[in-house]
Structures are given as C-alpha cells and as structure tokens.
Amino acid sequence: ALQVLGLLVWALIADTTYHLHAVYGWVMFVSIFLWIVTVLFFVTYLLQLQLKFYVIPWPLVLLIFNAAATVLYVTAFVTCAAAVQPTGWRQWDYNRRAAASFFAGLVTIAYGASTFFSFHAWKGLGSNAATSQVTDRA
C-alpha cells in the first residue's frame, strides 16, 4: 500500500509544473527516495534475503527506517499542502497538487502505523500466551 500511495504522490507532483516552484523539489525527493527504499525493503522480504543477512538486526532497521520515513513525509506533506495555491493560473496544477497533498497525508499516516508495528516487532510485544509457553520450555 505504501508503494502505491507514494507512487501517486510522485506522479501527481511530476505531472504539474513543479520545476517552477522550489518547494516541490523537496516533495519529489522525499516521495521518490522513500518509494525506492520501500520497494527495496519489500523485495528483500519477498525474497527472504533478510535470512541470509542474519547479522543485521532487521526489526531495528525497519523501526529506524519507518520512523525516519514518517518524519520526512510529515515535512513533505506540510510543504506540499502549504504550497498549494487555489488562485493559480493553472487550475489543473491546483487539482493535482491538492490531490498530492492528500495522498502525502495518507502516506504519512501509513508510515506512522508501520512505525508503530515495527516498534512492537522490535520490542517483541506481539507475542501471545501460546507462543510464550512454547519458547519458555525450549
């Protein structure tokens, strides 16, 4: 879901005259960079490459990445939303930028939720009574 929403932000901003406004450069950087890194993490887990690199503390890496992505997307969302001008001479730019702001807000919420779940996975708070009994006996 993050890949699709991040790609929407990227595509909506790229379809406007963003090069005329420097603030949209930051939004483009955040959306493209985090989209690429998220896809790389997705492929890593899809191909189970994290099992080959067992030395890396993957729950902690994901927690740090999701927290950093949340902070970056908050700044991109605020930047994008503050720069939308409803009285511009290009109405289609306004619509696309407003939609990009909306989807940037959704991506921010999604990364925030991922941070929450990554924190629980890192702390091990997701276990239940059945799994704790099995691990206690081993």
HELIX and SHEET records of a PDB file:
HELIX    1   1 LEU A    2  ALA A   14  1                                  13    
HELIX    2   2 TYR A   18  LEU A   20  5                                   3    
HELIX    3   3 VAL A   23  LEU A   46  1                                  24    
HELIX    4   4 LEU A   49  LEU A   51  5                                   3    
HELIX    5   5 TRP A   58  ALA A   83  1                                  26    
HELIX    6   6 GLN A   91  LYS A  123  1                                  33    
HELIX    7   7 ALA A  129  ARG A  137  1                                   9    
END                                                                             
